[in-house]
Amino acid sequence: MTFYIFGDSYGDPNSASDNTYELWCEMLNEPVINNCRGSSGPQYSLRKINEFLKNYPNAKAFKSLGKTLYFSLLNHCDIIIGNSSSGMVETQSFKLPVVNIGNRQKGRKVTENIIHSSGGKKSNLSSIKKGLSKEFRDSINNMDNPYGKEGAGKEIVRILSDLSLTNKLLQKQFIFYGGSYEKN
């Protein structure tokens, strides 16, 4: 689970924390909590995480897993729950269901593996059940990843190696709109 507590996304950040931790207790066998921080109500959130960890010894919490460990974990988990951009951008390559809680990611591209939840307990529970269902998991097995494809790195290298290194390419250019620029 990757979760940031934002008061403007949920109203009361403490209520969002309570809903989230109740959810862990009811549904998740071995939750891994990543990015345990928030801009609103972080002390309350951290107290809830510590309380949860005492009661559920199979749960783990990390401030940050780092990129390599995080991507390795994505290969072994059943679902991502939270409101982090990671769920919206990085999970497509793993064909992993994501429950996006609240409106923190509003405006981002939504792919087939994303299920939106309002953040309320009932909405969270039904979204997670849908994401864990065989039907939903089967439906995203062949989804396209809009953020990249196999061989993209080789194509980028090919294009860059064909470019002539001229001053136009190497020197930063500024474009000014509606105003003037004078050298001093």
Disulfide bonds with the S-S distance in Angstrom:
none
